[in-house]
Amino acid sequence: MVILTINNDDKASRTVYEGILMLVCLFAFTASVIAREATAKES
């Protein structure tokens, strides 16, 4: 989806990198919330 909206190579690699970085941050945030809820339920 993101790749289709890209024109030149420099912007392409940067957009893909930012997209991956954003997904990693989102995944890390979700994982931390799940872990926090899991530990809260146990205690």
C-alpha positions as CSV (number, residue, x, y, z in Angstrom):
1,M,0.0,0.0,0.0
2,V,2.7,2.5,1.0
3,I,5.0,1.4,-1.8
4,L,2.4,2.3,-4.5
5,T,2.4,6.0,-3.4
6,I,6.2,6.4,-3.9
7,N,7.8,8.3,-6.7
8,N,11.6,8.4,-6.3
9,D,14.0,5.9,-4.7
10,D,15.3,8.0,-1.8
11,K,11.8,8.8,-0.7
12,A,10.8,5.2,-1.2
13,S,13.5,3.7,1.0
14,R,12.8,6.3,3.7
15,T,9.0,5.8,3.6
16,V,9.4,2.0,3.9
17,Y,11.9,2.5,6.8
18,E,9.5,4.8,8.6
19,G,6.6,2.4,8.0
20,I,8.6,-0.5,9.5
21,L,9.8,1.6,12.4
22,M,6.2,2.7,13.1
23,L,5.0,-0.9,13.1
24,V,7.8,-1.9,15.4
25,C,6.9,0.9,17.9
26,L,3.2,-0.1,17.7
27,F,4.1,-3.7,18.3
28,A,6.3,-2.9,21.3
29,F,3.6,-0.6,22.8
30,T,0.9,-3.3,22.4
31,A,3.2,-6.0,23.9
32,S,4.0,-3.8,26.9
33,V,0.3,-3.1,27.5
34,I,-0.5,-6.8,27.3
35,A,2.3,-7.7,29.6
36,R,1.3,-5.1,32.1
37,E,-2.4,-6.3,32.1
38,A,-1.2,-9.9,32.5
39,T,0.9,-9.1,35.5
40,A,-1.9,-7.0,37.0
41,K,-4.4,-9.9,36.7
42,E,-2.0,-12.3,38.4
43,S,-1.5,-10.2,41.5
